[in-house]
Amino acid sequence: MRVLELRARGLTQAEIARRLKTSRANVCILERRARANIAKAERTMKLAARLSAPVVIELKPGDDILEAPNLLFKAADGAKVKVGLTTPEIIARIRETTGDKLRGRSVIKRFELVLTADGDVLVY
């Protein structure tokens, strides 16, 4: 945690190594492990949110992402959950998180839209 705090302040690995009286290589290893642990924790939190989500919508190859918000709103109404994003915000969230799963508006690799009980929209 200390290494990440110092990196966030703009210190180099060499500067951190001097401060902590260790080698730059050790700081590099510690930073890499810390970032990997954070990524694992984030994946675990996403999975936990998905497992308890009242709404999960699967988008398959050939689906148009412009139809996704309407599907989500309809399912949310059925689950009595208020969606915390507007249609443009949902589309933007899809675009920024799906990467290579889209070609234009069209889905080319399967992914899921998850609506949490508090109205947040997650993309997996």
C-alpha atoms as one frame of an Amber mdcrd trajectory, in Angstrom:
protein
   0.000   0.000   0.000   2.830   2.375   0.866   4.457   1.865  -2.540   1.200
   2.692  -4.323   0.657   5.768  -2.142   4.121   7.067  -2.980   3.668   6.285
  -6.685   0.365   8.205  -6.613   2.297  11.191  -5.269   4.535  11.017  -8.337
   7.646   9.396  -6.875   9.695   7.104  -9.085  10.468   3.537  -8.113  14.080
   4.561  -7.422  12.948   7.365  -5.089  10.618   5.001  -3.265  13.387   2.418
  -2.942  15.652   4.999  -1.285  12.875   6.034   1.102  12.036   2.469   2.057
  15.680   1.381   2.133  15.217  -1.379  -0.414  16.056  -1.984  -4.064  14.224
  -0.551  -7.051  13.643  -4.128  -8.239  11.891  -4.939  -4.956   9.709  -1.842
  -5.276   8.854  -2.939  -8.830   7.808  -6.391  -7.577   5.767  -4.918  -4.716
   4.005  -2.496  -7.032   3.194  -5.203  -9.583   1.811  -7.523  -6.878  -0.244
  -4.742  -5.309  -1.785  -3.799  -8.656  -2.537  -7.478  -9.391  -4.207  -7.835
  -5.976  -6.317  -4.755  -6.608  -7.380  -6.113 -10.014  -8.363  -9.454  -8.419
 -10.355  -7.664  -5.732 -12.151  -5.572  -8.356 -13.069  -8.723 -10.310 -14.343
 -10.347  -7.110 -16.470  -7.304  -6.277 -17.923  -7.279  -9.792 -18.759 -10.971
  -9.554 -20.441 -10.471  -6.177 -22.496  -7.598  -7.609 -23.459  -9.706 -10.620
 -24.524 -12.679  -8.499 -26.875 -10.552  -6.403 -28.127  -8.348  -9.258 -31.872
  -8.336  -9.883 -31.384  -7.792 -13.646 -28.861  -9.367 -16.035 -29.222  -8.887
 -19.785 -27.081 -10.823 -22.233 -26.092  -9.123 -25.468 -25.057 -11.523 -28.218
 -23.255 -11.127 -31.547 -25.469  -9.270 -33.980 -27.345  -7.306 -31.309 -27.511
  -3.523 -31.679 -26.304  -1.653 -28.583 -28.813   1.103 -29.256 -31.532  -1.388
 -28.276 -29.800  -2.326 -25.004 -31.120   0.597 -22.896 -34.744  -0.234 -23.753
 -34.184  -3.891 -22.836 -32.590  -2.786 -19.576 -35.384  -0.327 -18.710 -38.055
  -2.947 -19.440 -36.334  -5.563 -17.252 -35.758  -2.935 -14.536 -39.458  -2.099
 -14.494 -40.248  -5.790 -14.039 -37.760  -6.010 -11.154 -38.980  -2.688  -9.703
 -35.481  -1.181  -9.812 -34.793   2.393 -10.921 -31.958   2.629 -13.452 -29.444
   5.260 -12.370 -28.338   6.154 -15.910 -30.003   7.705 -18.941 -30.064   6.053
 -22.366 -27.014   8.006 -23.642 -25.124   7.218 -20.419 -25.862   3.495 -20.779
 -24.632   3.498 -24.369 -21.507   5.428 -23.340 -20.852   2.946 -20.506 -21.165
   0.057 -22.976 -18.801   1.691 -25.454 -16.146   2.562 -22.865 -16.080  -0.860
 -21.209 -16.562  -3.420 -23.985 -13.451  -2.727 -26.074 -13.139  -5.375 -28.776
 -16.678  -6.706 -28.233 -18.221  -4.112 -30.560 -17.923  -3.149 -34.176 -19.719
   0.145 -34.551 -23.149  -0.388 -32.959 -23.063  -4.126 -33.420 -22.059  -6.666
 -30.771 -19.402  -9.095 -32.025 -18.582 -10.806 -28.703 -21.082 -11.663 -25.990
 -21.281  -9.505 -22.867 -23.764  -8.758 -20.106 -25.448  -5.653 -18.764 -26.010
  -5.985 -15.040 -28.348  -3.737 -13.086 -27.574  -3.742  -9.380 -30.240  -3.358
  -6.714 -29.150   0.271  -6.213 -29.573   1.093  -9.915 -25.961   1.012 -11.069
 -25.281  -0.435 -14.533 -22.257  -2.716 -14.862 -20.906  -4.232 -18.069 -19.232
  -7.679 -18.112
